[in-house]
Amino acid sequence: MAPHRQPSSLFQICVKSSISLINASCYFIEKSYPEHKFPNCEQEIKELKLQLMKLLPARLFDVLCSQRTCCVYRGDPRVQLLALTHPNISIFRKCDTDNGIPLSFWLSTLSTLKRLVVLDLKFICTDEILEVVGQNCLLLEEINIVSRVDICKSLFNASVLIRNVSDAGLSFVTNLKHLRILSMDPPRNERANRIGRCVSQAGIIMCVTKLPYLEELRIESCDIGSTLISSTIDIGPLSLRKINCHFASADGVRKLLKICPFLRELSITHLSEYSKDSILEQIRISEARLYRLDLSFFSYSESMQQLLTVKGRYLTHFSLWEIDHSMTLDAVISLGKCCPNLNTLCLMTQSNCLVIPKYFQRPKKIFSELRSLTLGNDHFSLRDILTFFLECTDSMQKLILKYQRRSMIDDIILQLLEKGYLRNLNYLWLDCTLVVTTKVAKKIIQMCDKLQIFTVDYSVEMVDIIRYINDNNLDLKLGTY
């Protein structure tokens, strides 16, 4: 049976009780002053914080601040933050209730947090805030500077989004020389034309080149690889470990791997007219030792085989969205032999040639380390292919099945359960086209001892399943689509 829900630890109970008591004290102080006397209230809250600092270790304030939403604070969120932001806290992540706090508060508060290592300013960040951060928070290793978004009306009475972070703000980020992870807005024109402040591709390149330890650049819907490749100035070598590229060419990939010699994760979506095989060839002959490779709209060609023969021993994560019906059983077996250390595999194919013969003898020691498997989309026997992979490993923890045709899979699931192939799963996601009955869903919950997240489209109401989970106090979340 899925694991039972465990009671809160003594530490969790203490943290929640402490936040509740601090909230009560803050609210009492806040209500003692009218709104126009906030400075007086602020002074008394600071005195409360001094008392807390004498009683509690500095590191505990990291926990109190990060868990502050576990108890609802009914007053001004500034008051609660004033009490919980110790000068030596190392982690600060804003929450939804912080979005309405005035800019002046952030400027004064962040200037005192000089020991921060992680800072999340998502949807509240501005150039002014980044100036303060760049001057005072020099130990930062991770920061989220996704801009505050304001909405105004255009001349045509349409809603227009206004961003508040520009290249000027990025110039302050370059002071953070220990930065390893940077999350930010997409550049101008990457998704849509905007008014107000915007970052540009040139600004992003300027920022990246001045951060010597930056390993990961997170920009929603941005082709980071193409941004670096298209630079008109010489850049690199960079410390980036993770890159995505949507409009790749062989020359572009060669240049990218030269710019980022320490690259470990590469995602390429083939959306251009350039040769897919020449792109794969550039990866093969490079010195890159990738442990994650995601390829979308590629074929399992001879070039793919040669690439995996050379680089496969380094891979622990491999994803292939195959489009030319080139995937065969021989290709799958070759993939397993070339990549002995794979623990995560995503295989999306429309191939009609992926068939398991009736008396097939599976080679030994392929996919034996596999812990996470994603399979899709159609034209193959789900029972046969799924059984093939699950027979290869005893360590499967995460299984995602995608299928285009609506299918009843009760028999398949029951067979896999009886053979014990699903016993170690902690995550199971079944496409909405894959139908199981309530009886089989309960069977899954009963026989998967480690299952904690379960997503399935039930053919009947879910009330029975939810009641069953609650009655048995199971630590199981039902996922959604």
Secondary structure, DSSP 8 states (H G I E B T S, - for coil): ---B-----HHHHHHHHHHHHHHHHHHHHHTTS-GGGHHHHHHHHHHHHHHHHHHS-HHHHHHHHHTGGGS---S-HHHHHHHH--TT--EEE--GGGTTS-HHHHHHHHTT-TT-SEEE-TTTB-HHHHHHHHHH-TT-SEEE--B--EEEE-TTS-EEEEE---HHHHHHHTT-TT--EEEE---TTSSS--EE----HHHHHHHHHT-TT--EEEETT--HHHHHHT-SS--------EEEESB--HHHHHHHHHH-TT--EEEEEB-SSS-HHHHHHHHHHS----SEEEEEEE---HHHHHHHHHHGGG-SEEEEEE-SS---HHHHHHHHHH-TT--EEEEEE--S-----TT----SSSSTT--EEEEEESSS-HHHHHHHHHHH-S---EEEE--SS-EE-HHHHHHHHHTTTTTT-SEEEE-TTEEE-HHHHHHHHHH-TT--EEE-EESS-SHHHHHHHHHTTB--EE---
